[in-house]
């Protein structure tokens, strides 16, 4: 059992690094610079006028430049307000470095918390794996039960070959679960509430499933699977229709995985933030630095839904792997369950 935590810990770092998917580019202010250059060129073109007219033009240009700067400042203020959502609970990074988290820097907030979750999981699993098995602690036993439960879950869907896929699927479950729970801890943040993180996790599953399909079936068997595994002449006749549908279905899978996890966790964060604001408003007349903790019941519900979302993501990934395996393994697994 000590090999399983080591395998899981070795995959956490890779999974965390893959959450650095694509970040939105910040505003450059090129439009403002171009507009200012055009204004200067216009003034230079009119520079041959008389002194009084030139002075008037300079005053007009200065006023226009001041107005442009004010409009740019207002637009930047609006963008800054959009970047810092008032209905999102603050975390320790946004509290201490909030004035620096603008533009591209704000895009690294979610990967930073993903890295924190990865470090937590690796530390726990490596500590459990290095402890002697003849003297297990309660924490050691709890981790062993978690790993055994994940293996039993994967084995029930895939069969005897589940041992090969449990490290990835177990890592996926724990990584998502820890990230979801971090959003419920004060001054922490759930990186799974960002579409960048969920898309990265879904792409990991998509690439892993396609790799398994090519490895287990071979290139021709992989294409045969995407064609619907036709056997009779009638089934081969439907290949031009079924092949594009199966290919489209493979690309829809990561889309559904990412949007489902993102929508649920983002909704939980918004709901908790709203209840925190309502609780603070109830005691606003007393001018206290805290409010009523009416968000506590919602936190228990969020713990349940966060676990369910991590389990759903892992189960769907397990099913996608099982569907990509050769049919012989499915029949062998069904016969094993029948006995």
Secondary structure, 3 states (H helix, E strand, C coil): CHHHHHHHHHHHHHHHHCCCCCCCCCCCCHHHHHHHHHHHHHHHHCCCCCHHHHHHHHHHHHHHHHHHHHHHHHHHHHHHHHHCCCCCCCEHHHHHCCCCCCHHHHHHHHHHHHHHHHHHHHHHHHHHHHCCHHHCCHHHHHHHHHHHHHHHHHHHHHCCCHHHHHHHHHHHHHHHHHHHHHCCCCECCCHHHCHHHHHHHHHHHHHHHHHHHHHHHHHHHHHHHHCCCCCCHHHHHCHHHHHHHHHHHHHHHHHHHHHHHHHHHHHHHHHHHHHHHHHHHHCHHHCCCCCCCCCHHHHHHHHHHHHHHHHHHHHHHHHHHHHHCCHHHHHHHHHHHHC
